[in-house]
Amino acid sequence: MAVGIFKSEAGRARLEGWYERFLGRVRVPVERREVPTSRGPSHLLLAGDPQNPPLVILHGALASAAHVLPELSLLSQRFRLIVPDLPGQSPRGIQRRFPLRDDSLGGWLLELLDALGVGQFTLAGISWGGFVARQAASIAPGRVRQLILLVPAGIVSGPPWPGLTKIAIPMALYRMSPTPARLRRFVEPLFSTWDDDWAQYMGDAIRDFVLDLRIPPLVSDADLRRLSMPTLVVAADADVSFPGERLLARVRPLVPNVETELLANCRHSPPTTPEFRRWLTGRIATFIDAHPVRDHEPASTQLRGRSSG
């Protein structure tokens, strides 16, 4: 019997177990918080000195704050990392799906940051999280100091045939009859490097979540032009979902102050290796340093919410 966004209580427990397993990969101190919002209690992870400038990081679909924080935790040496669990896309997020054709997700994020006492902030979004980040930046461009979009959803779409044959059909076959060979066929077109934990998690996620098959709508030219803050867009040349060259060709003439980076020999999920983590965190830090903002406000994380275990 379905339980919220999960197919069963056993599925919920299994995915929450994976959350803890990925959180165990983080090698820096992490705080957990649950913050009340008008849309429901919102869970997030925090890392780094509260007096450092705030950097908000949004994870991809069917993942979580615990999945993305190990990949970018090196940034906690310089920034206060604020990593929310996205509604409807995380074992720890709000357990319902929001509309995609209005500003609901971006509005939720801004309300959450209001509750944290965060004024201006740097915002980074990955895949589905890139869709939410872009939406929030279009709503409130004056609050976002710098915007970083890594293989973001909602800007371009990939050709339907490769998406069907490389992702949709292998996913359906694995859900019907899971085997190691079918799991590999499903995961390999998405991931640039093989990681057993990520692969097994994705196999469980597509079977334990009630899947949200909606595709984020493509952003309008007008909303892209509204992104007046310094913006870094990182795309992947072998991304089936959001082809890298097509993505960069769209943002370059529309986003006023954009830098772009095309990752070579890279699928939708970039490498999960120490070398790539160092490169990506260095690239993000260099971009932020190149576009300083005067009189930054420290990230206030003395929350009105409560700690969660």
C-alpha positions in Angstrom: 0.0 0.0 0.0 1.4 3.4 -1.0 2.5 5.7 1.8 2.9 9.2 0.6 5.5 9.2 -2.1 6.6 5.7 -1.2 5.1 2.5 -2.4 5.2 1.0 1.1 6.5 1.4 4.6 9.3 -1.1 3.8 10.3 1.0 0.9 10.4 4.1 3.0 12.6 2.4 5.6 14.9 1.1 2.9 15.4 4.5 1.3 15.9 6.2 4.7 18.6 3.6 5.4 20.3 4.6 2.2 20.1 8.2 3.3 22.1 7.4 6.4 24.6 5.3 4.4 25.4 8.2 2.1 25.5 10.7 5.0 28.2 8.4 6.5 30.4 9.3 3.5 30.6 13.0 4.6 34.0 13.7 6.3 33.1 17.0 7.9 30.8 17.8 10.8 27.1 17.9 9.7 24.1 19.4 11.5 20.5 18.2 10.8 17.6 20.6 11.0 13.8 20.5 10.4 12.3 23.8 9.7 8.5 24.5 9.6 7.1 26.1 6.4 3.6 26.7 5.2 4.1 23.7 2.9 5.2 21.4 5.6 8.3 20.6 7.8 11.4 20.8 5.6 14.5 18.8 6.5 18.0 20.0 5.6 21.7 19.4 6.3 24.2 22.2 7.3 28.0 22.1 7.2 30.7 24.7 7.6 31.2 27.8 9.9 27.9 29.7 10.3 29.8 33.0 9.9 30.9 32.0 6.4 28.9 33.2 3.3 25.9 31.0 2.7 26.0 28.5 -0.3 22.7 26.7 -0.9 23.0 23.4 -2.7 20.0 21.5 -4.3 20.2 17.9 -5.2 18.8 16.0 -8.1 15.7 13.9 -8.6 15.3 10.7 -6.5 18.4 11.6 -4.5 18.8 13.7 -1.3 20.9 16.2 0.6 22.9 13.2 1.9 23.7 12.2 -1.6 25.0 15.6 -2.8 26.8 16.7 0.4 29.7 14.2 0.1 30.4 15.3 -3.4 30.7 19.0 -2.5 31.7 19.0 1.2 35.1 20.4 0.5 33.3 23.7 0.0 32.4 23.7 3.7 36.0 25.0 4.4 35.0 28.4 2.9 31.2 28.5 2.9 28.2 27.7 5.2 26.6 24.9 3.2 22.8 24.8 3.4 21.6 21.6 1.7 17.8 21.0 1.8 16.0 17.8 1.0 13.7 18.7 -2.0 10.0 18.1 -1.7 8.8 14.9 -3.3 12.3 13.9 -4.4 14.1 12.8 -1.2 13.4 10.2 1.5 13.7 13.1 4.0 11.9 15.8 2.0 8.3 17.0 2.3 6.3 13.9 1.3 4.3 15.3 -1.5 4.8 16.6 -5.1 4.5 20.3 -5.9 3.1 21.7 -9.2 5.8 22.3 -11.8 4.1 24.9 -13.9 4.1 27.6 -11.3 6.6 29.0 -8.8 5.7 26.5 -6.0 9.2 25.0 -5.7 11.1 28.2 -5.9 8.7 29.8 -3.5 9.2 26.9 -1.0 13.0 27.4 -1.1 12.8 31.1 -0.5 10.4 30.6 2.4 12.8 28.0 3.9 15.7 30.4 3.6 13.5 33.2 5.2 12.9 30.8 8.1 16.7 30.3 8.4 17.3 34.0 8.5 19.3 34.0 5.3 19.0 37.1 3.2 21.3 37.0 0.1 23.0 33.7 -0.8 24.9 31.8 -3.5 22.7 29.1 -5.1 23.8 25.9 -6.7 21.4 23.3 -8.3 22.1 19.9 -9.8 19.7 18.4 -12.4 16.2 18.6 -10.9 17.7 20.9 -8.3 18.9 23.1 -11.1 15.3 23.5 -12.2 14.4 24.6 -8.6 17.4 26.9 -8.4 16.7 28.6 -11.7 13.1 29.1 -10.6 14.0 30.7 -7.3 16.6 32.9 -9.0 14.0 34.1 -11.6 11.5 34.9 -8.7 14.1 36.8 -6.6 17.1 37.7 -8.6 18.1 40.3 -6.0 18.7 37.7 -3.3 20.9 35.3 -5.4 24.5 36.6 -5.4 25.8 33.9 -7.8 23.9 31.1 -9.5 25.6 27.7 -10.4 23.6 25.2 -12.5 25.1 21.8 -13.0 23.4 19.7 -15.8 20.1 21.6 -15.0 16.7 20.4 -15.9 14.1 22.7 -17.5 16.3 24.5 -20.0 16.6 22.1 -22.9 15.3 18.5 -23.5 17.1 15.6 -25.1 15.9 13.7 -28.2 13.1 11.3 -27.4 14.5 8.1 -29.0 17.8 7.9 -27.0 15.9 8.8 -23.8 13.5 5.9 -24.5 16.0 3.3 -25.4 18.8 4.2 -23.0 16.8 5.2 -19.9 13.1 4.6 -20.0 13.0 1.0 -21.3 15.9 -0.2 -19.1 14.3 1.4 -16.1 10.9 -0.3 -16.8 12.6 -3.7 -17.4 14.5 -3.4 -14.1 11.4 -2.4 -12.2 9.5 -5.4 -13.6 12.3 -8.0 -13.0 15.4 -6.7 -11.2 18.7 -8.4 -12.0 22.3 -7.2 -11.8 22.6 -7.0 -15.6 19.4 -5.0 -15.9 20.5 -2.6 -13.2 23.8 -2.0 -15.0 21.9 -1.4 -18.3 19.7 1.2 -16.5 22.5 3.0 -14.5 25.4 3.1 -17.0 23.8 5.6 -19.5 23.2 8.0 -16.6 26.5 7.8 -14.6 30.0 8.8 -15.8 31.6 6.4 -13.2 30.4 3.2 -11.6 29.7 3.4 -7.9 28.1 0.4 -6.3 26.2 2.4 -3.6 24.8 4.8 -6.2 23.8 2.0 -8.5 22.1 0.0 -5.8 20.4 3.1 -4.4 19.0 4.0 -7.8 17.7 0.5 -8.3 15.9 0.7 -5.0 14.7 4.3 -5.6 12.9 3.5 -8.9 11.2 0.5 -7.2 10.4 2.1 -3.7 9.3 5.6 -4.7 5.9 6.2 -6.4 7.7 7.6 -9.5 7.0 11.2 -10.5 7.3 11.0 -14.3 6.5 14.6 -14.9 9.1 16.5 -16.9 10.0 20.0 -15.7 8.7 22.5 -18.3 11.3 24.4 -20.3 12.0 27.9 -19.0 11.0 30.9 -21.1 13.5 33.2 -22.8 12.2 36.0 -20.6 12.9 34.1 -17.3 16.4 33.3 -18.5 17.0 37.0 -19.2 15.9 37.7 -15.7 19.0 35.9 -14.3 21.0 39.1 -13.9 23.4 37.6 -11.3 26.7 36.0 -12.3 25.8 32.6 -13.5 27.9 29.4 -14.1 26.3 26.7 -16.2 28.1 23.3 -16.3 26.9 20.9 -19.0 27.9 17.3 -20.0 28.7 16.4 -23.6 27.2 12.9 -23.3 24.1 13.8 -21.3 21.1 12.0 -22.9 18.6 14.0 -20.8 20.0 17.5 -21.3 22.5 17.5 -24.2 25.4 19.7 -23.2 26.1 21.6 -26.4 22.4 22.3 -26.8 22.1 23.5 -23.2 25.0 25.9 -23.5 23.9 27.2 -26.9 20.6 28.2 -25.3 21.9 30.0 -22.2 24.8 31.9 -23.8 22.8 34.5 -25.8 20.0 34.8 -23.1 21.6 34.8 -19.6 23.2 38.3 -19.2 26.3 37.4 -17.2 27.0 33.8 -17.9 30.0 31.5 -17.8 29.8 28.1 -19.3 31.7 24.8 -19.0 31.3 21.7 -21.1 32.4 18.5 -19.4 34.1 16.1 -21.9 33.2 12.4 -21.9 30.6 13.0 -19.2 27.1 11.6 -18.8 24.3 13.2 -16.9 25.7 12.3 -13.5 29.4 13.6 -13.4 32.1 11.4 -12.0 31.9 10.5 -8.3 35.7 10.4 -7.9 38.0 12.4 -5.5 39.7 14.0 -8.6 36.4 15.3 -10.0 35.2 16.5 -6.6 38.4 18.5 -6.2 38.0 19.9 -9.7 34.3 20.8 -9.3 34.7 22.4 -5.9 37.7 24.4 -7.2 35.7 25.5 -10.2 32.8 26.7 -8.1 35.1 28.5 -5.6 37.0 30.2 -8.4 33.7 31.3 -10.0 32.4 32.8 -6.8 35.8 34.5 -6.1 35.7 36.1 -9.5 32.3 37.7 -8.7 32.6 39.0 -5.2 29.7 40.7 -3.5 30.3 43.5 -1.0 29.1 43.4 2.6 27.9 39.8 2.7 25.6 38.9 5.5 26.7 35.8 7.5 24.4 32.8 7.1 22.1 32.8 10.1 21.4 29.2 11.1 20.1 29.7 14.6 16.9 28.2 13.3 13.3 28.7 14.3 13.0 25.0 13.5 14.2 22.1 15.6 17.0 19.6 15.5 16.1 16.2 14.0 17.9 12.9 14.5 
